[in-house]
Amino acid sequence: MFVNGIETMIPHHVNSVDDLLIHLTIGDRRVIVEWNKQILKKDEHEDIKLNAGDRVEIVHFVGGG
């Protein structure tokens, strides 16, 4: 699996996008997730099952002014 363009080994218990965000200690922070070039809605994170070769991009929001 690739996460933000880097090949990443993910434990077997990480099955969904939600699991991945928890594993990466992102959890409930505001992020946009792109899975295999498809932007996901937050309520889809639990339903999307991850597979070897998937490409996941995670974008964090940063405040500033």
ABEGO torsion letter per residue (X at the ends): XBBGGBBBBBBAABABAAAAAAAAGAEABBBBBBBGGBBBBAAAAAABBBBBGBBBBBBBBBBEX
